[in-house]
């Protein structure tokens, strides 16, 4: 049983590759422990970790932008890259208008970028969606996870999108490290985690207020995409490594052998002599005991 438990417990790692422990009533029991912390990007990482950071930095981003419940068309959509020195028009990868929704995609030249989305006409817009996608990639023991998130913005009071709005998207690197059971390299996984900053009160206004206050010939949405100065480091390590389990199993085996040997020695040197002495005493008493019937027969034979 001890050997079966050791093998079963050893195979409960890593946690995401197990189907539930069969040797315990608690099906969530795993040979894994987790640690999560924030690390500053300014601190240099090891050569082993640098691979996953390079994959994250080189991942190509595609922006998805949808305007919902609107009659606006692709012909009036322009997207600019805004810097401190210039404003440049970016080419739109695809654009379509289906069932009152304008769908547009754009390949981002940079991870950190400020975009100005301009719809050069006045049309009511019920809401919009913003998402970023990116392909997966693998390099040795480092795996870049596929990126794909989409966030919807709308007013539950059925208000309309304002003529000027700002959305900030902060991207944070998330690095998952899985340490090996035995000797070997750790496995790394990388993914971007988005955080949105916005104000629905500024983004959406009532239809009546929009009609009376509309003083522009266009609708402008500014999207500021940046990266945080820190990253999330998640580490998964085994509670008991292979060498430790083998060592403890051998110790348990030696302990069982020592217990058996001790019991044998106690029986051989202590209990067996006591048993033989008690047995000899009982047998000796039975041989020295005189049978009265036998004694009477002996006397009768003497008188004759």
C-alpha angles and dihedrals in degrees: 000000000000092000092047091050092049093052093044093047091047091055092054090089137130095029097221092057098054129088100210132295116277097189096065138052087232103076091191094063109126138175089234140099127192136213127184128186144150119253129191116244089219090069111087116243129218123270089251092057096040092077094065091045090053090051091051093048092049097047113121115234125213117194119216116200124180129179112202130208097009139123094216118123139215091254092072096045119107128168121199133191108224123205133164091263106033150006117229130188112236122212114249112229096207139351134181140160117218130167094344095313125111112213120195135167130193133186107230115224092203139026092227109049143138115226128194112201112197128190104191098208138058112257130144113253121198097197145314142231128219125192142158126211133185137175126255123244138181132210115179109300092350120092125189108209121225112263120222128146132148126188126195124213121195142133119256087208089063093247123159130248114269123238093246125035139155130212125186121201118190116194121206126192114235115197121189117197121194113193118214125256091226134007113324145084125307120249118236132200125187133198139162117240117202128214120190126209117191146126118234090196089062095039098052133042135173120276092242092052091047092054094048098040102039104120100153132080093219145039118237128197118185116203116192112194116189141158124240120240092239138051135213115248116197116183126192117191133169118259089217121021124213095259092049093050091048091049094048091046090054090048090052090049092051090047091054090048091049091050091050091047092048091050090049092050092048091050093045100043103029115018098037095054091047090050093049092048093050091046092049092049093050092048092047093052092051092052094050094049114106119224109224092211091055092049093053091051090052093054093049091054090051094056092053 
